[in-house]
Amino acid sequence: MLFQARPEWQVIAEAADGPEAVQKAEELKPDLIVLDIGLPNLNGIEAARQIRQFSPGSKIVFLSQNNDLDVVRAALSTAQGYVYKTDFRRDFLPAIHAVLRGQQFVSYRLKGYKVTDTAVKKAPHRHEVQFYSDDAVFLDSFARFIATALKSGRGAIAVITESHRSGLVSRLKAQGLDVDAARQHGTYIQLDVAETLSTFMVNGMPDTTRFFDVAGGLIESAAKAARQEHYGVVVCGECSPTLWAEGKADAAIRVEQLFNQVGTAFGLDLLCGYPLSSFQGEEDKHVFQSICAEHSAVYSE
C-alpha cells in the first residue's frame, strides 16, 4: 500500500518464499528488493546472497523483527538497509531513500550496530537549534550557516517566514554573496514557510510520504546545482517553530523528527530557529525539552 501510493514506484512482483524471491529477482532485476529474514525454504540472508549473483544492481532492504546484532551484520553483508519492523513507520521511507542513493541505513533502535558505509562516514548528520532573543540573533546565525555552506561550494535551502526574508537576504549580501546568482543557479533555494507547510501537512499533522517527497526533491535539486552529493547540502528553517507558534506542538515535534530522519538518510546539516519568547513558564517546559531532544546541539542567545 505504501509503494502503491507513490506513482514513481511500481511493485513488479511479490514472492512467498526465498527460492521464488531469487527466481523473480533473476527474471526482473528490480531496482529495489524488500526481504524478510525468516523466509520459508531459503532464509532471507541466503536469498540475498544468491540475488547478488543474478541481479547485482538491485538494492536490498531487510525488513525484520530480528534485532540480533550478529544477524544484522550478516544481513548487511549482502544488503544496503536493515529496518527493524517495530520502527517501520519511522524508518522504512528513510531507508528506501537512503539505499536508492547509495547509502546504508540501519534502524536507530539497533544502536549496537555501527554503520561502516563510507558515504555515511563522510556525511555526519548535524541537527542544531538556535533559541534566539531577538531577530538580529536569528538572522545572524542563519546567515552564517548559509554563507559558510555557499562559500564552500555546497548547496543551501532556507525555509523562512516572510518577516525574516528580506533581512536574511541583506545579511547574506553583506557577507559578499551574490544571492540572486545563487538562487538563479539553484545552489540557494529560499522558500516561504506557509507555502512549504501546505505541501505536506494533512489535517494538522505532517504526512510522512508527502514530507519525504518534498524534502527529497529539494535536496536533489540543490545537490545537483552545486554538483555535490546529497550530504553537500545544508537546510535551515522555521517550519516547526511556525507550527509551535500556531499552538500545534505535536505537529512541530513530528516535523523535527522527520527532519532528523531526512538528515540521517542524506547526511545533511540542519539548523532550526525558535524565539525564546514563545516558551512561557512550566506549561511549555515539556515541549521545550522535547524539541531540544530532537537536536544534536542547542544554542541560546
RANOR-V748856 format. One record per helix or strand. SS is the DSSP state (H for helix, E for strand). FROM is the first residue (numbers start at 1). TO is the last residue. If there is no record, write none. Layout:
SS | FROM | TO
SS | FROM | TO
This chain:
H | 18 | 28
E | 32 | 35
H | 44 | 54
E | 59 | 64
H | 69 | 76
E | 81 | 84
H | 85 | 100
E | 105 | 106
H | 118 | 121
E | 126 | 132
H | 135 | 151
E | 155 | 160
H | 162 | 174
H | 179 | 185
E | 188 | 192
H | 193 | 198
E | 201 | 202
E | 205 | 206
H | 208 | 226
H | 230 | 232
E | 233 | 237
H | 239 | 245
H | 249 | 266
E | 269 | 275
H | 276 | 278
H | 282 | 293
E | 297 | 300
